[in-house]
Amino acid sequence: MKAAVCYEFGKPLVVEDIDIDPPKEGEVKVRMGATAICHSDIHTIRGDWGPRLPILAGHESAGYIEEVGDNVTLVKPGDAVVVSLLTSCGRCTACVSGLPHQCENRWPLSRESRIHNKQGQDIYHMTRTATFAEYAIVHESQTVPIPENMPIDRAALLACGVITGFGAVVNRAQVRPLSSVVVIGTGGVGLNSVQGAAISGAYPIIAVDVLDNKLEAARTFGATHTVKASDEEAVPTARQMTSGRGADYVFVTVGSAAAVQQGFTMLGPRGMEVVVGIAPRGETVTLPSFLGGERMITSSGMGTTRLSVDVPKLVTLYQAGRLKLDELITGRYPLEQINEAIESVERGEALRNVIMF
């Protein structure tokens, strides 16, 4: 099989042959159909988060069950599935409390490898997925069966970007109809926060970004107003759009301490800021006084998603024409052109580029 493996941070990914072990108990082998490029993949291969080397990235994926290990009950060979980084044991306090995205179990794939290069060296699985490859070994709880008629490239988007942005609005904040919403950062995740707000009945929905093309895209996903983040009047402009009160909700989908600070100043007296993007290590946030209101700042991990519940609902929304997925895909690339696809994302040219197998 072939895979894109990063041996040195910052270097181009190298497509080469690797070996893969059979799935162990509770694990499945997935033949990849499509893998989208997320900014988390880029941060990983650029060394921003400092994991072990060599590493195989990729985590926003969909494919087909090829082989199952012992005691696998959720899927069977031949099933088309979404493949996510989220794992759940179903037994820990978080899982039985309805928060499987915060599962407390320690997973073998976090400390063991099922993939090796031709020299026999173990390759680290990014987020227990490692899907920049023709095949991947994951735990069965990381997979969700999907209908055969669901396009595999669009299904891949449901593994991370869509559930993270959409879920932050619908699951974590539980935005109510007619609430005012600001979304800072309108890339792949932010656009899904925008359409989550639109489906929730929010108004106004204000998109904030530094790029005009991203703001234009936000309008197609449901934004009613747009603000240039670099504008010196960005904060008063956003507040003016919310009748001068400030927003009920602000979602920060970019990894930036400055964006978190900017978003907090856009809040209304009882507003909630939800931090979705992961800021680089070492960045700190300085917030103004909380006095004079009851503002709240919180975070959202992977959209507070229950994979087996939320993914089928999102598939249904897409098939009903209510959820935009086609519009998220900017380009499709073979694995051999993965470096071109990544560079396009880094230049801000793409919402989501997808590797097709």
Steps between C-alpha positions, in 0.01 A plus 500: 500500500607862475482785748607859544738508795664803662847411625626852570282793595467757225618265226275392210306183565652191339272243335649155555417140579420412861393184679186464710414247769163321516240667723504389864200447728240773451687646203420514130700544182353765270573541130504875453265662252570865576692706754460876537787724601431675830714775651568263790681273255709793385585607855606143572727452200651848543597412858281762669369246751815292534389135485729205448675418173462352248132588477215418265237774505142509373179475702201638301410194300258246362547160347401134503545234767754251366562279803384481863674383815351283772180612676415774250122550494437850363609445140572218257719457191365693203332773704554858383598705806604842622832472688557748784763558767228470768510178700256385767502201732136533608591422861691791654335787687509730196348243265217396732431869568429557129839660426678231295720764333673534839553126549749439782627163377867458404515356150769263367531702179611799708812313612542214250547500124341275238700652212872478423738614231712261297781532755265361767469831684164569666304792354298715738123514442382860508195512730464120475404534132794545258284517187739659249533143377318242294408306817460588866452310826255665741279395790148401395353788705678743263283384211139576410321309220352720227258429214655356184370795298680756718793645295818388671683834465215691660469236770865558595421859596266372772794351690638829631445839335122481476432346840746736669350822362138393482509324835652798681183692412235229525639272774732709717338845497150379405428824320135602512297645213540877448821509703778717360814312396852606402736245339866603491686305234308366203712213378374143491404492869367856519272457201340209678445717806333748266268239352436354845385845611285536189332163553445595866310811391751759627491861383713690429785266409818705468805346332843647584815420303807665350441361150233634267454164326428332835243767587334455163480125563348565844203674340425193293497294820254727678683805631277808493783751560878502457780690671867521406697388807788734419275806492571731794126543538428124495380484861272807499368395158408155628338650809302740285368205301361357824304817590796632694468234770761252385447142389326224691761254373849531353674197352876525448593232249858612432794414724587852607519667840439837333177366348384380843562847642323667210204266530458563871462874439219425253287328764182637648447527880407130534675374189690175465831468315579147381864436412527233231841560338819388674751782547875434461689398809611791714232746391310665785172686508439820696134576555335819623316504832196277535336761723183662373354192339477124508705407199629146465797350323520127436633254244371228275684177428412336167156658510396307815418227250338163556621331183240227475219751558616817326660366182183320379300818568744707297483247215122536505526881494738481203279263307204728569690796351524678835875456570763633261786258442565517125581870534771430757723305262735720303720236339550124474852355477660155476725401790809567288405870487439542872769767537330715237169459679653601834676803355174617343333487842788691660471776240134547595377387158291207618216432739568127497728307266431129490737212425320238292605135503 
